Amino acid sequence: MYGETVIDGGDAIGYVGSRTDEAARVSKAAPDAAEIAARRKHAAKRLNEHVKLFAAYVNAMAIAVAGAATIVPLVNNPNATLGQSHLSWFMASLGLHCISHAVIRLLRREE
């Protein structure tokens, strides 16, 4: 077929139908600056999505711990007041929330 690109498994690319098939073989070019920048941007976007997903997970765990610290004692005893142990669960929840804020700071610039 005329003008069809053929890759021979090595690093050379040839063009079928050209007058000089052997002379038309060229080696792969090194990636240019635009391609390198695009790859970096893609890698930064992937990392940022993973970081945001992890931060959302940790924040959801903080909400669950705070909810459990409130709901579980009230289900067990409707007349219960929040005591010292419940305060420790709220502090754990606040700690998880602070961790999620710290994780968000790991985001990279996507430029």
C-alpha angles and dihedrals in degrees: 000000000000118000095006117146116235124194112196099201093259128078095284127097121199135189118224115222098027118127093242108037092169094048092046093063110110132179123241112275122234113256113270126230094266092055092047090050091049091051092049091049091050092049091049091050091050092049092046092053091051091048092049091048092051092046090051090050093051091046091050089052089052090053091048093051092048091048092048091048089058105032102042096057092045092051092049095046119008091199094053122124124212108265139182096291091053090052090056090054090050089051089051088051091050089049091054090048091052090049090054089052090050091050091054088060088067091073115123128221112259097213 
